[in-house]
C-alpha cells in the first residue's frame, strides 16, 4: 500500500525514535532496553500470523485506521488522489489475493525477561 501511495504523494518518514508503530522496530533495541533496566534471561520469539481481512474494503479500512504513515499521507491528498490510490491498492490486493480471501502475513515479537 505504501508503494502505491508513494507513486502519487510523498510519504513522510519520521525521524528515528519518533512515536509510532515501528518506534522500537530496530533489531535488538528492546533487548538492550530490558538489559539496561536490569532484566536477565531475555528471549525474543517471533509469532507469525495472518491478518484475515477477507475483502479489499476491510484491508483498506484497517490500514486507514492503524497505519499512521498511511493516515498522514492520505490526509494531505485531495479527493481525486485518494480515489486513484484506493483503486490501485484494490487492484493490487485483489490480484495478489484472488477470490476475496485476503490474508496478509503478519508477525509480532514476544520479548521476555526476568528481573
Beta strands, then each sheet from edge to edge (+ up, - down):
strand 1: 40-54
strand 2: 102-114
sheet 1: 1+ 2-
end
